[in-house]
Amino acid sequence: MNGIHAPQRLWRFYGDRALMIVILLMSAAMRTNLTYRSAFVDEAITLFTGWNLLRGEQTMALNTRMGWPPISCIPLGLADQVGGLAAARGVNAACGVLTVALVMLMARRLYGRAAGYVAGGIWAVSGIAIFVSTFAHSDSLSLLFFSGGLYAWVVASGRHSRWLYPTGSLLLTLSVLTKYPAVVPVLMAFFCGAVWIAREMIHVTASDTDGWTVHMSRPRLVDVSLGLTPFLLLPIYVFLVRDALLSAWNTQVLTKSAAQPGIWWNILSEFLAYAWLPLALSLPALLVREKRAQNLGMLLIGVSLLSYHLLNRDLSTVFKFTTYGLVTLAPLAAAGLTTLVRCGLRREREVLQQSILAGLAVAVVAYLGFVGQQSLPGLRSYWSDTSEAIRFLRQEIQEGERVLMEGGQVGRYYLITKGEPGHIPAQVVDTWWYQDDEGSGLEAYQRGIAEQRFAWIILDYAFTPELNKALLETMEGRYHLETSFPARRFGHEGQIDLFAPIP
């Protein structure tokens, strides 16, 4: 009998491994285009900050970045020094592929082999996941830590591998330190994990003499103690850098909050635009009584960051942070799909069930892949593409000149950190903040323009329109339009104008 089934077992083993490898190769192939455009403002800030930190220079990154700079900036800055922007994006692409593997393994551990394939496929082709993992920012590394922490907890709960609890907690802690908003799904995971382990640890039984008796599992108590220890790093970190965190909160969260009419509905609509199908497929998984508490926890983790956006009314990061939700929604969607097929076809032969499940899984992944590829151009266009303008400036700017540039962080990255000898400006001022010896704000810009301190003024009219209007009025008779280049926001919109002083 064993001889008859041996070829089948070998086929399942090698076929399983082959399919997992195919999913990972597909995810890697979708993350190979690393030179699709010039650096975003966010990327330029990250890489310029990493460059400064590696040189030992003091920066304001701790006060303005939503993550601890040594983790969120230095690794990418180092990769940029070695191989440029493509190398920095490549580091995140590798993190993205590893996250696909972890999501696939977590789904297999929780819901079985078929669910693993589906969850891995969903993550591999998701447009927002591809964007984040080809974007030189801290999101991809934080997601890798987050998915790794959850996977370690899942393995620990099944095998009772005690040291995997603190390992998972440490990875979740690193996820928060890398990207502060990750604290929301981490707190939700902590709450759901605490409820689950309390059910495992505490048993209440009826007694004829003492009424109700509570029994506590000492091994589980040790697991809880070990698992909690790494999280103590977070309150210590908050205490040590509390002033910087308050500054980051004020500049990066509160100033972005906008009491716009319908902002909550817009946030919910954008979240559903990226997550509606995984959410819908997740619902049948809640019907499984044996795993209902576990699946509900996965769902709560998946939608937890929606509360962050609704509270601070920030629409700008919904598309990126929805990827944290997909870490648990993808496995749960896979579980829901398998549950739907098995419950709907319970009287049919297993071969038919597997065939229909495979067909539906391919259809779901293909649809999400198509939608993802359609959304990528838009996701990659919310900051202007400055390729032509930067290429021109790298040759025209002379050593030691001053430049005023809307989105000046891009100028600092390309013209200072990547500047060519003889063409490195002394300063690149942006239109978000400028200060001279007499003060700051609009008056400082106007003084600089009136005295023709800037060898070049570069505007693309997208980010500070009111200030740009005031600057253009001041520039009359002092600066002239030298040349223009396309900005290609959302594929075709926008123009970048370069102004030079009138002799």
Salt bridges, closest charged atoms under 4 A:
ASP16 OD2 - ARG17 NH1 2.51
ASP16 OD1 - ARG108 NH1 2.76
ASP16 OD1 - ARG113 NE 3.86
GLU43 OE1 - ARG89 NH2 2.89
GLU57 OE2 - ARG55 NH1 2.89
ASP80 OD2 - LYS418 NZ 3.38
ASP139 OD1 - HIS137 ND1 2.86
ASP139 OD2 - LYS179 NZ 3.49
ASP139 OD1 - LYS320 NZ 3.70
GLU200 OE1 - ARG220 NH2 3.87
ASP223 OD1 - ARG162 NE 2.77
ASP223 OD2 - ARG220 NH1 3.37
ASP385 OD2 - ARG488 NH2 3.09
GLU388 OE2 - ARG488 NH1 2.81
GLU420 OE2 - ARG394 NH2 3.55
ASP430 OD2 - ARG412 NH2 3.18
ASP436 OD1 - ARG447 NH2 2.85
ASP436 OD2 - ARG453 NH1 3.15
GLU438 OE1 - ARG447 NE 3.99
GLU451 OE1 - ARG453 NE 2.92
ASP460 OD2 - ARG489 NH1 3.73
GLU482 OE1 - HIS480 NE2 2.92
